[in-house]
Amino acid sequence: MNKQIHFFSYKIKYLIKNKRKLIEWLERVITENGKITGEINLIITSDKVLQEINIKYLYTDKYTDTISFILSEEEEIVSGDIYISIERVIENAGKYKVSQEDELNRILVHSVLHLMGYDDKTRKERLTMRKLENKYLDMVMQ
């Protein structure tokens, strides 16, 4: 089966474990939301790269754990580029006392939710996203 979700590393070396399972999981998340999986590129990179993207495209000079760019013009198709700072993932895993794998999974599903149109700018939106993240994290390796 030709997967439409792809993992890349950019300017760092980081090995993603269980890629096939993660792809299947993210596809289930998308399907459960009544959407179709399009082309999704998950790019694992550094704080520096995400900061540069933040400055260039979002006009803010700060570190972040993920930035998602929606690339589909059709609402039912989920396509985009997701950049993830593995340095933020590692730091946040320590901060929240979870494994790096669990924190990465949370960032992956959070980012895919963004591609599906969910936002987290307001308190209500953040609560909705956190509830969905927790729901989908429960099924990550099923």
N, C-alpha and C positions, 0 to 999 in steps of 0.2 A: 504494500500500500504506500503510495507516495504522500508523505507527510508535508503539510503546508506550514508547519511551525519548525523553525530552524534556530539552532543555537550557534553563536559565534563568540569568540573572544577578540577584543580589540585593544592592542597596546598593553596587554597583560597575559599571563598564563593562568588559567583557572579551569579545572576539570569539573564538569557537571556530571553528577552521578545519576543513574536511572533516567537518562534522557527519554527513552521510549515511554516509560511510565508517566513522566511529566507531560509529555506531548499528549498522550491519551487522556490524562486528567484535564489538561487545559481545554482540549477539544470537548470533553464532557461538560465543562463549565459553560462553554460557548453554546453548545447544543441545548443545555437546560434553560438558557436565556432566550431560546427561540431564534438563535442566530446561526449563521453558517461560517465555518472557519475559512478565512481567506489566507493570504500570505502574511505570516507573522515572523519577524526577525527579532530574536532575543539576543541582544548584544551585551555581554558581560565585559565591563571595562573599569576604569579607575575614577576616583574623585575628580582628578584634573580634567579628564575628558568630559564628565558630566557638568563640571563647572563651566567649561568652555561652551558647551551646548546651551547651558542656562543663560549665559551672557549673550550669545549670538542670537538665539531664537526666542528666549523668554524675558530678556532684558533684566535679569536679576543676577547678582554676583554672590551666589551661595552654593554650598554643597547640598546635594539631595541624593536620595537613594535610587530614584528612578525617574525617568522622563519618557513619556509615551507620545508618539506621533501617529495619529489616525491617518491612514492612507486610502481608505475606501470611501467612495462617494455614495455607496449604497448602504443604507442603514442596517440591512439584514446581514451584510457581509462584514466580518471582523478582520480587518487587515491593518498592519502598521509595523512600525519600528519601536522597539522597547530597549532603552539603554538602562543598564543597572550598574551602579557602582558597587563592586564587590567589597570595597573598603568600608562603605556605609553598612552593608549587610553584616560584615564581620563585627564592626563596632556595635551595631544595634543588637546583634545576637548576645553580646556580652552585657549590654545595658539592660536588656529585657530578660536575661537569663534563660535563653532558649538556644537550641543548637543552630549552627550556621545554616544547615540544611532547612530547618523549620523557618528560619527568617527569610531565606532565599525563596522558599515556597510562598510565604506570605507576600513578598514583593512581586513574585511572578503573577499570582492571582490578582493582586491589587492593580498591577499594570494592565492585565487583560480586561479587568472591569473598566478601567479608563478607556480602553479601545472600544468597549461596548457602549460608551457614553455616560458611564457613572462618573460623578465628580466628587471632590472632597473639600470644596472651598468653605462651605458652611458647616456648623456643628451638626445639623441634621443630616447633611450629606455624608459627613465623616462617620456618623453612627450607622447609617445605612451601609456604607462600604465595609465597615468593620464587621457588621453582622453577616454580610455576604462572604467576606474573607473567612470568617470562622466557620461558616457553613461548608464552604468548599474545602477548607483545610482538613475538615473531618473526613473527606473522601479522597484525599490526595493519593494514597497508595493502595486504595481498594481495588 
